């Protein structure tokens, strides 16, 4: 088995695994990072999103070899219970989650948006979250939460 090297949540990571195994399977099964969820397995729902070099991408159909040498951020890498990311605080404040299954992928999509566009418009937030499916109907609260986090992150 080859050794695949990449940065994961800010730390250098090397894993011996079948390079064709999905990143999601390695994250959840081998590395114990269970925040990213398996939803559809076909890059259609967003439950498995991680950031790869600043872009929100589906990890369910991404082969492990494709992240060699890249920066990967999972929802666990956004913040901690003691020091949550502004997005995590805003989602709690806006009550922007119900079942929570889609939330990790949505947080990743929102974080990628805020990295490239720190002060997005409501339309830009909606567009960035459009690929993420939420069946609970929390989308409007999620948009408010992203805008709230952007505002908090922009404040001196």
N, C-alpha and C positions, 0 to 999 in steps of 0.2 A: 504494500500500500504506500502510495506517495505521501509525503508530508506537505500539507498546504499551509502556507504562512500568510497571515493577514493581521490587521489591527482590529480588535474587537472591543468596543466600548472604551477606547483609549489605551488598551494594553496589547502588546505584541502577543499573538496567538499562533501556535503551531499545532496542527492536529494531523495524526495519521489516520486517514479514512479513504474510502473509495471516493475518488475525485468526482464521480458522476452522481454520488448521493446528493440529495437536495440540501441546500443551506439550512432550510427549516428543520429537516430531520436531524442534522448535526447540532444545531442550536438547542433544540428541545431534548434530543435523546442523549447526545454525548456531552454537551456542555451545561445541561440543566437550566438553560434560559427558556422558560416556558411562557414568557409574555407574548411572543408572537404565536398566533393560533393558526391551526389548519382549518381553512374554511372550504374552499372549493377545489383546490389542487390544480387550478387552471388559470391562475393570474386574473381572476374575474371579480374577486370580492374585497380584497385589501386586508383581510384579517391577519395575514402573514407578513405584512410590510415591514421592512427594515430599511435603514438608510445605507446606501453604498456610495461612498464618495459624494455624499450630500444629496443624493437622489433617492426618493422613496420608491422601492422596488419590491416586487413579490418574491419572497424567499421559497415559496412552495414549489416552484418549477425552475429555480435557479440552481444549476449544478455547483457544487462546492468549488470546483476548479476555477470558476469565473470570478471568485473574490480574492484569488491569490494576489498579494501585494496591495490590496485595497483597504480602505477604512470602512468598517461595518459598525453601525450603531443600532442596537435594539432598544426597545422601550425601557429595558433595565438600565441602559446607558444614559438615559435622559436625566434622571435624578434619583434621589434616594428617599426613603420615608422621612429621614431627618432633614433633608435638603431637596425638596421636590423642585422640578423644573417649573418655570412660570406657567407653562401649558398645563401641567398636572394640577397646580394650585387653581388655575382658572377653571378647569373642568370641574373641580370640586365645588368651587364658589358658584358656578353657573348651573350646578346639578345637571351636567351635560352627559350623563351616562345612565343607562338603566341596567341592562343585563351585563354590559361590559365586554362582551365578546369581540366587538369590532373596535373598541377604544384603543388598544395598543397600536393597531395599524393607522388609525386616524391621528393619534398623537404623533406618530412618525411622519405622516404626510404633512401635518401642520408644522412640525419642527423643520422639515426640509423646506417648506414654503418660507418660514420666518428666517431661515438662514440666507436664502437668496433674495428675499423681499421683506425687510424688517417691518415695514408699515403697509401691509396689504389692504386693499379695499375689500368690502364685503363680497363683491363679485369675484375677486381673486381668491378669497378664502373658499367660496363655494366651488369654484373651478378646481382648486387644489384637492378638495375633499370629495369631488364628484366620483372618483374611482373607488371610493370606500363605501361599501354597503352597510346600512344600519337598518335593521327591521323594527327597532323600537320607537322610531319617530323622534329621536333626539337631535336631529340635524340642526334645527334653528338654534338650540342651546349650544351646540358644538361650535357653530359659526360665531356666536357671541363670545364663547370662551376663547377662541383663537384671537379674536379682535381684542379682547381684554388682556390676554397674555402679550400680544404685540405692543399694546399701550404700556403695560407694566415694564416690558423689556426696553422700551424707548425712553422711559422716565430716567432722569439723572439720579 
